[in-house]
Amino acid sequence: MIVSRTPRVRLLAVAAVVLALEAAGCCAAPDERTDEFEGTVKGDELEHIRDNSGNDDQRCDSACRTLVVGEVENVDACEAVGPEDNPDAPWDPANTEVSITCTVTFTPFVFCTGRRPQGHVEADVAVDSRASWFAVHAHLERASVTAFSELADWLQRRRAPFPLVARCCEAAVDEVRHAEALEALARRDGAEVVPPCADPPTDDLFTVALHNAVEGCVSEAFAAVVAAHQAAHARSLELRALFSRIAADELRHGQLAWDLHAWLWDQLTPEQRDALARAQTRALTDLAASSRQAAAATPRELGWPEPEHAVRMAELFARRLGADAGLAA
């Protein structure tokens, strides 16, 4: 297998096809549109935006992207305003919230588990109930916080494009929200969440690229599709709302993985690119079996597809994603 072209994948289109044919009844990927958004950023989101953006324009851009439920193509205009006593200095560290008004070109999500860090040590927790399912997935979401934080640090050291670094920081904030929501559900059902544990990450370019190619481009991307299925099929409105938000975030994270894959790809040798393509092909092939196993262990009320349905979704996802990425069947 020799793959020479830079992989360019639009994950939203792949997810829409899988859900249309096997899960959510969607008919096509939605068109881009331009719209205005208003909202506020505060708490951890505000702190991360303030600390991890290069200047005020970039802070406003990052804040705007947190307000949009969709795949943002471009922030066309953005205005940030501070509180009444300090409106002209929105990013002053003394401010606890910032009001954002922005115009964005984006692709809306049509939806009616996260990335593990390098060296992740799997928790020895059996999924045999609703409570244990929440506990395991809360554990994995906490691990994802570490994964994206480490990746952002690595990209900064490599002088990667600022948007890639910023998106990793934003993804870490997303994963904190996911973890907190799932931890609350686990505790409510009587389960304790095991803190994640991981060995120190490797700094090597190829190791990082390989990890991202499999854990981000395949595993996290398919997790977004499954979360979208849960958003449509979970039996409670509370869970549907939660999984809808998680699906939107994870699809954005999966697209980040593919955008990062394209940036890393150009820095690899032909032999290294071939190794990445083979690893992705193996990961896509393995999805059907792992999805069947996960579906069998997940309580039906949580909205996971039945085992055979999960296999069909995984196989369709693998075919479509593999074709878009130029991988051999």
C-alpha positions in Angstrom: 0.0 0.0 0.0 1.5 3.3 -1.1 -0.7 6.4 -0.3 0.9 9.6 -1.6 -1.8 12.2 -1.5 -2.6 14.2 1.6 -5.8 12.7 3.2 -8.7 15.2 3.2 -11.7 13.9 5.0 -14.9 15.8 5.8 -16.2 13.8 8.8 -19.6 15.4 8.9 -20.4 14.1 5.4 -19.2 10.6 6.4 -21.3 10.6 9.6 -24.4 11.9 7.8 -24.2 9.0 5.3 -23.8 6.4 8.0 -26.7 7.8 10.1 -28.9 8.2 7.0 -28.6 4.6 5.9 -28.4 2.9 9.3 -29.5 5.0 12.2 -31.1 8.4 12.2 -33.0 8.6 9.0 -31.1 11.7 7.6 -31.1 12.0 3.9 -27.9 14.0 3.1 -25.2 16.1 4.5 -26.5 19.6 5.2 -25.3 22.6 3.3 -23.2 25.4 4.6 -24.9 28.5 5.8 -24.1 31.9 7.4 -25.7 33.0 10.6 -25.2 35.3 13.6 -24.7 33.9 17.1 -24.9 35.6 20.5 -23.9 34.2 23.9 -21.5 34.4 26.8 -18.4 32.5 27.7 -17.4 32.0 31.4 -15.8 29.7 33.8 -13.3 27.2 32.5 -14.1 28.0 28.9 -13.3 31.7 29.4 -10.1 30.9 31.3 -8.8 28.5 28.6 -9.7 31.0 25.8 -8.0 33.9 27.6 -4.9 31.9 28.4 -4.4 29.9 25.2 -5.2 32.4 22.5 -2.5 34.6 21.0 -4.4 38.0 20.8 -7.8 39.5 21.3 -9.0 38.7 17.7 -8.0 35.0 18.2 -9.8 35.0 21.6 -13.0 36.3 20.0 -12.7 33.7 17.2 -12.3 30.8 19.7 -15.1 32.1 21.9 -17.4 32.3 18.9 -16.6 28.7 17.9 -17.7 27.5 21.3 -21.2 29.0 20.7 -21.8 27.3 17.3 -23.3 23.7 17.2 -21.8 22.8 13.9 -18.6 22.6 11.8 -17.3 26.1 11.5 -15.8 27.0 8.2 -15.0 30.6 9.0 -15.7 33.3 11.6 -16.7 36.2 9.4 -17.1 38.9 12.1 -16.7 38.8 15.9 -17.2 41.3 18.7 -16.5 40.7 22.4 -17.9 42.9 25.2 -17.0 42.8 28.9 -19.4 43.3 31.8 -21.1 46.7 32.5 -18.3 48.0 34.6 -15.6 47.1 32.0 -17.2 46.7 28.6 -14.2 47.9 26.5 -11.7 45.4 28.0 -13.5 42.0 27.6 -10.4 39.9 28.1 -9.4 41.6 31.4 -8.5 38.7 33.8 -10.8 40.4 36.4 -13.9 39.7 34.2 -15.9 36.5 35.0 -17.8 36.4 31.7 -17.6 37.9 28.2 -20.5 38.5 25.8 -19.9 37.4 22.2 -21.7 38.4 19.0 -20.4 36.9 15.8 -21.2 36.0 12.2 -20.1 32.5 11.1 -20.2 30.4 8.0 -20.8 26.8 9.2 -22.3 23.4 8.5 -25.0 22.7 11.1 -25.1 19.3 12.8 -28.1 17.3 11.8 -28.2 15.1 14.9 -32.0 15.0 16.2 -16.1 8.0 23.4 -13.3 10.0 23.5 -9.6 9.9 22.6 -7.3 8.1 24.9 -3.9 9.6 25.6 -0.6 7.9 24.6 0.3 5.3 27.2 -3.3 5.0 28.5 -3.7 2.2 31.0 -7.1 0.6 30.6 -9.2 0.5 33.8 -10.2 -3.0 35.0 -13.9 -2.2 35.3 -16.5 -4.5 33.8 -19.5 -2.9 32.0 -22.4 -4.9 33.4 -25.0 -2.2 34.3 -26.1 1.4 33.5 -24.0 2.7 36.5 -20.8 0.9 35.4 -21.3 2.1 31.8 -21.4 5.7 33.0 -18.4 5.1 35.2 -16.3 3.6 32.4 -17.2 6.4 30.0 -16.6 9.1 32.5 -13.2 7.6 33.1 -12.5 7.7 29.4 -13.6 11.3 29.1 -11.2 12.2 31.9 -8.5 10.5 29.9 -9.4 12.5 26.9 -8.8 15.7 28.8 -5.2 14.6 29.3 -4.9 13.5 25.7 -5.9 16.9 24.2 -3.9 18.8 26.8 -0.7 16.8 26.0 -1.4 17.2 22.2 -1.8 20.9 22.5 1.5 21.2 24.4 3.3 19.0 21.8 1.9 21.1 18.9 3.1 24.3 20.6 6.6 22.9 20.9 6.5 21.9 17.2 5.3 25.4 16.2 2.1 24.0 14.7 -0.5 26.4 13.2 -2.2 28.3 16.0 -5.8 27.0 15.0 -4.7 23.4 15.6 -3.3 24.3 19.1 -6.4 26.3 20.0 -8.8 23.5 18.8 -7.0 21.0 21.0 -7.3 23.4 24.0 -11.0 23.8 23.2 -11.5 20.0 22.9 -9.9 19.6 26.4 -12.6 21.9 27.8 -15.3 19.9 26.0 -14.0 16.7 27.5 -14.1 18.2 31.0 -17.8 18.9 30.5 -18.4 15.4 29.2 -16.6 13.9 32.2 -18.4 15.9 34.7 -21.8 15.1 33.3 -21.1 11.3 33.1 -19.5 11.3 36.6 -22.7 12.9 38.0 -24.8 10.1 36.4 -22.5 7.4 37.6 -22.6 8.7 41.2 -26.3 9.1 41.0 -26.6 5.4 40.1 -24.2 4.4 42.8 -20.9 3.9 40.9 -17.4 5.3 41.6 -15.3 6.6 38.7 -11.7 5.3 38.5 -9.2 8.1 37.8 -7.3 7.6 34.5 -3.7 6.6 34.5 -1.2 6.9 31.6 2.5 6.6 31.0 4.4 9.8 29.9 3.7 10.5 26.2 6.4 10.1 23.5 7.7 13.2 21.7 8.5 11.4 18.5 6.7 12.8 15.4 5.8 9.4 13.9 4.5 8.1 17.2 2.3 11.1 17.7 1.1 10.8 14.1 0.4 7.1 14.4 -1.6 7.6 17.7 -3.6 10.4 16.1 -4.3 8.4 13.0 -5.9 5.5 14.9 -7.2 6.9 18.2 -8.4 10.2 16.7 -9.2 9.6 13.0 -10.9 6.2 13.5 -11.9 5.5 17.2 -12.9 9.0 18.2 -14.6 9.7 14.8 -16.7 6.5 15.0 -17.6 7.3 18.7 -19.1 10.6 17.5 -21.4 8.6 15.1 -22.5 6.3 17.9 -23.1 9.2 20.2 -25.4 10.7 17.5 -27.3 7.4 17.5 -27.7 7.6 21.2 -29.0 11.2 20.9 -31.8 9.9 18.8 -32.5 6.6 20.6 -31.8 7.0 24.3 -35.0 6.5 26.3 -34.9 9.6 28.4 -34.9 13.3 27.3 -32.1 13.9 29.8 -29.8 11.4 28.1 -30.8 12.5 24.6 -29.8 16.0 25.3 -26.5 14.9 26.8 -25.6 12.6 24.0 -26.6 15.2 21.4 -24.1 17.7 22.9 -21.4 14.9 23.2 -22.0 13.9 19.6 -21.6 17.5 18.3 -18.4 17.9 20.3 -16.9 14.5 19.3 -17.6 15.0 15.7 -15.7 18.3 15.9 -12.9 16.5 17.7 -12.8 13.8 15.0 -12.5 16.5 12.3 -9.7 18.0 14.3 -7.9 14.6 14.2 -8.2 14.5 10.4 -7.0 18.1 10.0 -4.1 17.3 12.3 -3.5 14.1 10.3 -3.2 16.2 7.1 -0.7 18.5 8.7 1.4 15.7 10.1 1.3 13.7 6.9 3.3 16.3 5.0 6.2 15.9 7.5 6.4 12.1 7.2 8.5 9.9 4.9 6.8 7.8 2.3 7.5 4.7 4.4 5.9 6.3 7.5 2.9 7.4 5.5 2.4 3.8 4.3 2.6 2.6 7.9 0.0 5.1 9.0 -2.4 4.0 6.2 -1.9 0.3 7.1 -2.7 1.1 10.8 -5.8 3.0 9.9 -7.0 0.2 7.6 -6.5 -2.3 10.4 -8.3 -0.1 12.8 -11.3 0.3 10.4 -11.4 -3.4 9.9 -11.5 -4.1 13.7 -14.4 -1.7 14.3 -17.1 -4.2 13.5 -15.9 -6.7 16.1 -15.3 -4.1 18.8 -18.6 -2.4 18.1 -20.5 -5.7 18.4 -18.8 -6.3 21.8 -19.5 -2.8 23.1 -23.2 -2.9 21.9 -23.7 -6.3 23.7 -22.4 -4.8 27.0 -24.4 -1.5 26.8 -27.9 -1.3 28.4 -30.5 -0.7 25.7 -31.9 2.3 27.5 -28.7 4.3 26.7 -29.4 4.3 23.0 -26.6 2.2 21.6 -27.6 0.2 18.5 -28.2 -3.5 18.8 -25.1 -5.6 18.2 -25.9 -6.5 14.6 -26.9 -2.9 13.9 -23.7 -1.7 15.4 -21.7 -4.0 13.1 -23.5 -2.6 10.0 -22.8 0.9 11.1 -19.1 0.1 11.7 -18.8 -1.6 8.3 -20.5 1.3 6.5 -18.4 3.9 8.4 -15.2 1.9 7.5 -16.1 1.8 3.8 -17.0 5.4 3.5 -14.2 6.8 5.6 -11.6 4.5 3.9 -12.8 5.6 0.5 -12.6 9.3 1.4 -9.1 8.9 2.9 -7.8 6.9 0.0 -7.2 3.7 2.0 -7.2 0.3 0.3 -10.2 -1.8 0.9 
